Amino acid sequence: MLGNSEILHVETVDSTNSLVKKLIQENSQRARDGLVVVADAQTAGRGRLTGRTWISPPKAGLLCSIAIPTHRYPCPGTQPLPLVVGIILARTIESLCTKQNLSVQVELKWPNDLYVQGRKLSGILIETEGDYSIIGIGINLNTEEFPPELRHKATSLKILTGRDWDSSQVLAELLRMMDETLHHWQQTSGPAWDSLLGEYRRRDFLKGKKLSLLVGSQATQKPVSVMAQGIADDGALMVCDPEGVSSKIYSGEISLD
Ligand code: BTN
């Protein structure tokens, strides 16, 4: 149970994902049974795409990494963990808001950025180290103002709801939701995936939008203009190019035109 994992709280760290990786590499007992690292601030928070950072000033958000031993939570078949984690986070935020009689509707930008009212609220970085998946999560909680380059792209729960949010309460709900959803997904893999996929499609932020897509190694990348068509049964992003040719995308960088 993730709810029973040790929670290691640090004031400042370069990156919670990097700290978890280090503990796994050192084969520490802490990492062995699943581990949650939470930080008040990061000096080198990493984003999903190469070279991207996650701005992490003190106490502005939830910054955490959860190490999941693969043997305890194997992905059923080829169903993709990143999409399921996106749904878990969306459910967590909506459940916390509902408990406060607030209404927030979370959409998912493939594979797993959380968007509310067209702005990014949260991001997820999943890495593997040895027998573990490291799920790194950043949620903007109490940020009132973002730097100019993010002002029209990012949002926080404080901006959306006018309230302050306690990161330890958000983390507790996240761990509860993660336990519940991962357990259900693995026990009833076929039906559970169908229903998760249905939920992902209802939350799909990109469907019908024009995108710029960068695929391939950095050296050969050229942006291609495409239209998002939805999510395939295996979790891939389906796109259509200007010649009407459809394809499935499994990785790549996407920006809205
Ligand atoms: C993204 O949107 O590109 C993913 C951002 C993930 C940020 C979180 S903050 C906690 C964890 N530690 C990191 O260095 N990154 C993730």
Boltz pocket constraint, residues with backbone or C-beta under 6 A from the ligand:
constraints:
  - pocket:
      binder: B
      contacts: [[A, 14], [A, 15], [A, 16], [A, 17], [A, 18], [A, 42], [A, 44], [A, 45], [A, 46], [A, 47], [A, 48], [A, 49], [A, 52], [A, 54], [A, 62], [A, 63], [A, 64], [A, 65], [A, 113], [A, 122], [A, 123], [A, 124], [A, 125], [A, 136], [A, 137], [A, 138]]
      max_distance: 6.0
